[in-house]
Every structure is written in structure tokens, then in C-alpha cells.
Amino acid sequence: MRWLLLLVTMALGSGCFTTGYLLQAASGQYELLHVARPLSVVREDPAVPPRIRALLSKVPAIKRYGQLNGLTPTGNYERYAELHRPAAVRVVQGCKSLAFEPKRWAFPLVGTVPYPGFFNPEAARAFAAELAKQEGDLDVTVRTASAYSTLGWFKDPVLSTMMPVNAYMSAGRRAELAADLNNLIASPAFATWRRGQDLDVGRWMLPVDGKTPATIISVAHLDDEERALVLGVILEEALTWVRSLPGTARLRALIVFDEVYGFIPPHPKSPPTKRPMVALMKQARAYGVGCVLATQNPMDLDYRALSNAGTWLLGRLQTDADRERVIEGLGEDKKKSAVSKLLKKIRPLWFVAREASGELTILQPRWAMSHLRGPMTSKEIRRVR
């Protein structure tokens, strides 16, 4: 509460408007913080609607996701405040007619802002009316805000005004969406989507009869856009599962992506598969999950993303362009690279293995029987099982 006392102290030394504004801001902020309760308490309160409890249960995971992607962790959003009103604050804005020049207000410590916020709706409307009267060349509006930030002065709670369904979709539109979903689920064309395993990566990884399972996902029957969409969803689910695991140095799972051509293209292309695949390559190893990527086309790949790979297995590359692209991706000098020289000399079915340390090894895999029949149909895959 020391900051609220500071605001009041500052207000006593400020002008008339600033004093009144800061006092109402301090009072409204105090009320908001006073009613806020820890998320763990709210989630266990049977008086809180199930929808609100379900949404609040996702807040810790959302914060962890932000932290894993570079955001600085804070003490915000660890409490929940039920405000019993449709908006957190009313915001007053003024702008010169026919010009993008917003009016700005100056406050101690905070600096200048293009809008003052009011916890009391009547106070906001009264201020807006007085502003329009005093400065006739301004277009003045009052709008609602479902949330706001105190910019680190306080630990901001989750507000009930952040989660009203009607603010984003009317009851009529929700009814239309429900009818469309019912039609989709009842459609015979959708029947194939409801068969087979659930999209539960954690369950896929559980031992079967004491043995490690191998889950094979075939998208050979889909077109390019459908493949990217389906694999993007699966990789996002895999990433979510990985981040739920405790850290370990022991390999507990392996994700193998055979033929990544078109799924991790260089910037600015960004199909649905690229973000989760890059994140898995950067982070999965810390959770004991390895990634193996294979391709026969080394040109159209984002080598900045592939630079996270620890071990490279490089087969014979026929053209100079292919070799130069790979050497560039490895970050080596084209003229001095030992890998480049080896890739020119090795025979078919031989590989150059490059470790994370830079050590090179020449290897030839053992022979394996293969009918070399090409892609398998869904019926053939079921027969193999």
C-alpha cells in the first residue's frame, strides 16, 4: 500500500484536476487490490462459475509459456478480482478534429498519457463533457476498457472484466457457431476424423505391454496445405507435452520427422509447422526429448533453425549449390571446410557425421532389407501393424 500513500502525497502537491484524478485512481486501485484473491483459492471456490475456474486454471501455463519464449517473469496475474461491473475503467480520449493529434495529460512519475482512466463511469462522463466544453476543437469520446496495466507499480490481478463472452461473440453468433459445429460433427465426411487415437501425445508415449511404442503419423493422403495444418497441430501438442515434463539428461522420447522439405522454410515463410518444430529443436533436449529431421532437399530449409541440431549426418551431395548451402548452414568457410571436401568424395550410401564439437566421422550404415516400394497406403500401414 506504500504506492497508494505515495500517490495521495503526490496528489496533495498537484493541481486541482490532478489531485482529484489521482485520489479517485488511488481509491479505485485500492478497492481492486482489496477484493483480489489468490488463483488457487478462487479455483477451489464452488461459488465461482465453472467457466471462470477453468479459464483461471490455464493462467499459470500461459505465464510459463511466455517465460519460455523470453518474457520476464513477474508477480502479475497470480490473483483474481471479481469487479461485478462490465468494465474495469472508463477511458476518456480527445483528438483534434480531422487530425491524428491526441490530447495528452501529464502526471507525476508516470509522465504524459493520451487518456485518463476513471473507475467511476459518472466521473468519466462528467470529465468528458467538461473537456468538450472547454476545448471545442476536440472530438471527445468515452470508452470502456476491460483491463489495464499499472506498469509494474502494483502486482496486477486477473480481472473478471477480461473474460466476458458477449464482448467477443454475441449470443446469436454463439448459437450459429454451435449449429455449424453440430452439422460438422454429424456429417458423414467428418466420420473419419472421429476414428482412431485421440490427439494425446502423452498417451502415445506410454509403454505398451512393457515395450516402447512407435507412433507413426502418415499424411501422404493429404494435400500440401492440409499436411502443414495437421502436422502443425500435432507438433504444437507435442511441444505442450514436452513442456509439461520435468527436466532430465536421459532420453525418454524421440520425435522423427521424415522429409521436412517445405515445413521449415527460410524466412519470411512460416507454415504452421515451423514455430513448434523450431521450439522443439531449441528446448526439447532439456526435457529428455530428441528430434531427428531428415530431408533429400537441402536448399529450401531455414538453417538458422537447424543450427540448434547437435549432430549432422550428411550424405552425398551431387551439386555445388547443395554443398554450398549445407556448408553455409553449418557456419563453415566454403574454401576451408573439411566437410565440403568429404561430401564431394564419399560414395553412395556413405555419410559424414559431424558432432556438436566439430569432430568428423565417415560411416556406412549396415545393410537393411527394403523393398523400396515407395509410400504405403493406409490399408498397407494397417496390415503392417
C-alpha positions in Angstrom: 0.0 0.0 0.0 3.0 2.3 0.1 2.5 3.3 -3.5 -1.1 4.3 -2.8 0.2 6.5 0.0 2.8 8.0 -2.4 0.0 8.8 -4.9 -2.0 10.6 -2.3 1.0 12.5 -1.2 1.8 13.5 -4.7 -1.8 14.5 -5.3 -1.8 16.9 -2.4 1.0 18.8 -4.1 -0.5 18.8 -7.5 -3.1 20.9 -9.3 -6.9 20.7 -8.9 -7.6 18.2 -11.7 -4.5 16.1 -11.0 -5.4 16.0 -7.3 -8.9 14.8 -7.8 -7.9 12.4 -10.6 -5.1 10.7 -8.5 -7.3 10.4 -5.5 -10.0 8.6 -7.4 -7.3 6.4 -9.1 -5.8 5.5 -5.7 -9.3 4.7 -4.3 -10.3 2.6 -7.3 -6.9 0.7 -7.3 -7.1 0.0 -3.6 -10.6 -1.4 -4.0 -9.5 -3.6 -6.9 -6.4 -5.0 -5.0 -8.5 -5.4 -1.8 -11.0 -7.8 -3.4 -8.4 -9.8 -5.3 -7.9 -13.4 -4.1 -5.2 -16.0 -5.0 -5.9 -18.0 -8.0 -5.6 -21.3 -6.1 -8.3 -20.1 -3.7 -10.7 -19.0 -6.4 -10.2 -22.2 -8.4 -11.4 -24.2 -5.3 -14.4 -22.0 -4.6 -17.6 -23.7 -5.7 -19.4 -20.4 -5.8 -17.2 -19.3 -8.7 -18.7 -20.3 -12.1 -17.0 -23.4 -13.6 -16.1 -21.5 -16.8 -14.2 -18.9 -14.7 -12.4 -21.6 -12.7 -11.5 -23.4 -15.9 -10.1 -20.3 -17.5 -8.1 -19.3 -14.4 -6.6 -22.8 -14.3 -4.8 -22.0 -17.6 -3.1 -18.8 -16.3 0.0 -20.5 -14.8 0.6 -22.4 -18.0 0.2 -19.2 -20.1 2.7 -17.4 -17.9 5.2 -20.3 -18.2 4.8 -20.2 -22.0 5.6 -16.5 -22.0 8.7 -17.1 -19.8 9.9 -19.9 -22.0 9.6 -17.6 -25.0 11.7 -14.8 -23.5 9.3 -12.7 -21.4 10.5 -11.6 -17.9 8.5 -13.4 -15.1 6.6 -11.1 -12.8 4.2 -11.3 -9.9 1.3 -10.3 -12.1 -1.8 -12.4 -12.7 -1.4 -14.5 -9.5 -4.7 -13.2 -8.1 -8.3 -12.8 -9.3 -10.6 -9.8 -8.8 -14.3 -10.1 -9.3 -15.5 -6.5 -10.1 -19.2 -7.0 -10.6 -19.3 -4.5 -13.4 -18.9 -4.7 -17.2 -15.6 -2.7 -17.5 -12.5 -2.2 -15.4 -12.3 1.5 -16.2 -13.7 4.2 -18.5 -11.2 5.9 -20.6 -11.6 9.5 -21.9 -9.8 10.4 -25.1 -9.7 13.7 -27.0 -8.4 14.3 -30.5 -8.4 17.3 -32.8 -11.0 17.1 -35.5 -9.6 15.8 -38.8 -6.2 15.2 -37.3 -4.4 12.4 -35.6 -3.2 14.6 -32.7 -4.5 13.2 -29.4 -4.6 15.4 -26.3 -2.2 14.3 -23.6 -2.3 14.7 -19.9 0.8 15.0 -17.6 1.1 13.3 -14.2 4.0 13.0 -11.7 6.3 10.0 -12.2 4.1 8.4 -14.9 4.7 11.2 -17.4 2.2 12.0 -20.2 -0.6 9.7 -21.3 -3.1 10.1 -24.2 -6.1 9.1 -22.0 -7.0 9.3 -18.3 -8.9 6.3 -16.8 -11.8 6.6 -14.4 -13.2 3.9 -12.1 -16.4 5.8 -11.8 -18.5 5.9 -15.0 -20.3 9.1 -14.0 -16.9 10.9 -13.3 -15.6 9.8 -16.7 -18.7 11.2 -18.5 -18.6 14.5 -16.5 -15.0 15.0 -17.2 -15.5 14.3 -20.9 -18.4 16.8 -21.1 -16.3 19.5 -19.4 -13.4 18.8 -21.7 -15.5 19.1 -24.8 -17.0 22.4 -23.4 -13.6 23.9 -22.7 -11.8 22.8 -25.8 -14.3 23.0 -28.6 -11.9 21.8 -31.3 -11.6 18.3 -29.8 -13.6 15.2 -30.6 -14.1 13.7 -27.1 -15.1 10.0 -26.5 -15.6 7.8 -23.5 -14.9 4.1 -24.0 -14.7 1.1 -21.8 -11.5 -0.9 -21.1 -11.7 -4.5 -19.8 -8.1 -4.4 -18.5 -5.2 -2.1 -17.8 -1.7 -2.3 -16.6 -0.1 -0.4 -13.6 3.3 -0.7 -15.4 4.9 -2.5 -12.6 3.7 -0.2 -9.7 1.5 -3.0 -8.4 1.0 -6.7 -9.0 -1.9 -6.7 -11.5 -4.6 -9.3 -10.9 -6.7 -11.1 -13.5 -9.9 -9.1 -13.7 -13.4 -10.6 -14.2 -13.9 -8.0 -17.0 -11.2 -9.7 -19.1 -13.4 -12.8 -19.6 -17.0 -11.8 -20.8 -18.0 -13.9 -23.7 -20.5 -11.4 -25.0 -17.7 -8.9 -25.5 -16.3 -11.1 -28.2 -19.2 -13.0 -29.6 -22.9 -12.3 -29.2 -25.4 -14.9 -28.0 -26.8 -15.1 -31.6 -23.4 -15.8 -33.1 -22.6 -18.4 -30.5 -25.9 -20.2 -31.4 -24.9 -20.1 -35.1 -21.5 -21.5 -34.3 -23.0 -24.3 -32.2 -25.3 -25.2 -35.0 -22.4 -25.3 -37.5 -20.4 -27.5 -35.2 -23.3 -29.9 -34.8 -23.7 -30.1 -38.5 -20.0 -30.7 -38.9 -19.8 -33.5 -36.3 -22.9 -35.2 -37.8 -21.5 -35.0 -41.3 -20.5 -38.4 -42.8 -17.4 -36.8 -44.3 -16.3 -35.9 -40.8 -16.6 -39.5 -39.6 -13.0 -40.4 -40.4 -11.8 -37.6 -38.1 -13.6 -39.2 -35.2 -11.9 -42.6 -35.6 -8.6 -43.7 -34.3 -6.4 -42.5 -31.5 -7.1 -39.3 -29.6 -4.7 -36.4 -30.1 -3.0 -37.1 -26.8 0.8 -37.1 -27.2 1.4 -38.1 -23.5 -0.8 -41.2 -24.0 1.1 -42.1 -27.2 4.4 -42.2 -25.3 3.1 -44.6 -22.6 4.7 -48.2 -22.7 2.6 -50.9 -24.4 3.0 -54.3 -22.8 6.2 -53.1 -21.2 7.6 -52.0 -24.6 8.4 -48.6 -26.0 5.7 -47.7 -28.6 6.3 -46.3 -32.1 3.5 -43.9 -33.2 3.5 -43.4 -36.9 1.6 -40.4 -38.4 1.1 -40.6 -42.2 -0.1 -37.6 -44.1 0.5 -39.0 -47.6 -3.2 -38.8 -48.4 -3.4 -35.1 -47.7 -2.6 -32.1 -50.0 0.2 -29.7 -49.1 -2.0 -27.2 -47.1 -3.7 -30.0 -45.2 -0.4 -31.6 -44.3 1.0 -28.4 -42.9 -2.1 -27.8 -40.9 -2.4 -31.3 -39.5 1.3 -31.6 -38.7 1.3 -28.1 -37.2 -1.4 -29.1 -34.7 0.4 -32.4 -33.8 3.7 -30.6 -33.3 2.0 -27.9 -31.1 0.5 -30.7 -29.0 3.9 -32.4 -28.8 5.5 -29.1 -27.7 2.9 -28.7 -25.0 3.5 -32.3 -23.7 7.3 -31.7 -23.7 7.0 -28.6 -21.6 4.9 -30.5 -19.0 7.8 -32.9 -18.3 10.5 -32.5 -15.6 14.0 -31.8 -16.9 16.4 -34.8 -17.4 19.6 -35.7 -19.2 18.2 -39.1 -20.1 16.5 -39.7 -23.5 12.8 -40.5 -22.8 11.3 -40.0 -26.3 12.3 -39.3 -29.9 10.4 -37.3 -32.5 11.4 -38.3 -36.1 10.3 -36.0 -39.0 11.0 -37.7 -42.3 11.2 -35.2 -45.1 11.0 -31.7 -43.6 11.1 -30.0 -47.0 8.5 -27.3 -47.1 7.8 -27.5 -43.4 10.8 -25.4 -42.1 11.4 -23.0 -44.9 13.6 -19.9 -44.6 12.2 -16.5 -43.6 9.7 -15.0 -44.3 7.7 -18.2 -45.0 6.1 -19.5 -41.8 3.8 -22.6 -42.2 2.1 -23.9 -39.1 4.8 -26.5 -38.6 7.7 -24.1 -38.3 7.2 -22.5 -35.0 6.6 -25.6 -32.9 9.4 -27.5 -34.7 11.9 -24.8 -34.1 10.8 -24.6 -30.4 11.2 -28.4 -30.1 14.7 -28.2 -31.5 15.7 -25.5 -29.1 14.1 -26.7 -25.9 13.1 -30.4 -26.1 16.5 -31.8 -25.3 16.3 -30.2 -21.8 13.3 -32.4 -21.1 14.8 -35.6 -22.5 13.2 -35.5 -25.9 15.3 -35.7 -29.0 14.5 -34.6 -32.6 15.6 -36.3 -35.8 14.9 -34.4 -39.0 15.6 -35.8 -42.5 15.4 -34.4 -46.0 16.7 -35.0 -49.5 16.4 -31.3 -50.5 18.9 -29.2 -48.5 18.1 -25.9 -50.4 14.7 -24.7 -49.0 15.5 -25.0 -45.3 15.8 -22.5 -42.5 19.4 -23.2 -41.4 19.2 -20.7 -38.6 16.7 -23.0 -37.1 18.7 -26.1 -37.9 21.7 -24.6 -36.2 20.2 -26.0 -33.0 21.0 -29.5 -34.2 23.8 -31.2 -32.3 24.7 -34.0 -34.8 24.5 -33.8 -38.6 24.6 -36.8 -40.9 25.3 -35.7 -44.4 25.1 -37.9 -47.5 26.5 -37.5 -50.9 25.5 -34.1 -52.5 25.7 -34.0 -56.3 25.7 -30.3 -57.0 27.9 -27.4 -55.8 24.8 -25.4 -54.9 23.6 -28.1 -52.5 27.1 -28.4 -50.9 27.5 -24.6 -50.5 24.0 -24.4 -48.9 24.8 -27.0 -46.3 28.3 -25.6 -45.6 26.7 -22.1 -45.1 24.2 -23.7 -42.7 27.0 -25.2 -40.7 28.6 -21.9 -40.4 31.9 -23.0 -42.0 34.2 -21.3 -44.6 33.4 -22.7 -48.0 37.0 -22.8 -49.1 38.5 -24.2 -45.9 35.7 -26.6 -44.9 36.7 -30.2 -44.5 33.0 -31.2 -44.7 32.8 -29.8 -48.2 35.7 -31.8 -49.4 34.4 -35.0 -48.0 30.9 -34.5 -49.5 32.5 -34.4 -52.9 34.4 -37.7 -52.4 32.2 -40.0 -50.5 30.5 -42.9 -52.3 26.7 -43.5 -52.4 25.3 -44.9 -49.1 28.2 -43.3 -47.1 27.7 -40.4 -44.7 29.8 -37.7 -43.0 28.9 -37.5 -39.3 29.5 -34.1 -37.7 29.3 -33.8 -33.9 28.5 -30.7 -32.0 32.2 -30.5 -31.1 33.0 -30.3 -34.8 34.6 -33.8 -34.9 34.0 -35.6 -38.2 33.5 -39.3 -38.8 32.9 -41.3 -42.0 30.4 -44.1 -41.6 28.4 -46.5 -43.7 25.1 -47.9 -42.3 24.7 -51.6 -42.2 22.6 -53.1 -44.9 18.9 -53.3 -44.3 16.3 -55.2 -46.4 13.9 -52.9 -48.2 11.5 -53.5 -51.0 11.9 -49.8 -52.0 8.2 -49.7 -52.9 7.7 -46.0 -52.0 4.9 -44.6 -49.9 2.5 -47.0 -48.3 -1.3 -46.8 -48.4 -3.4 -46.6 -45.3 -4.5 -50.2 -45.8 -0.9 -51.4 -46.0 0.0 -49.5 -42.9 -2.8 -51.2 -41.0 -1.7 -54.6 -42.3 1.9 -54.0 -41.1 0.5 -53.3 -37.6 
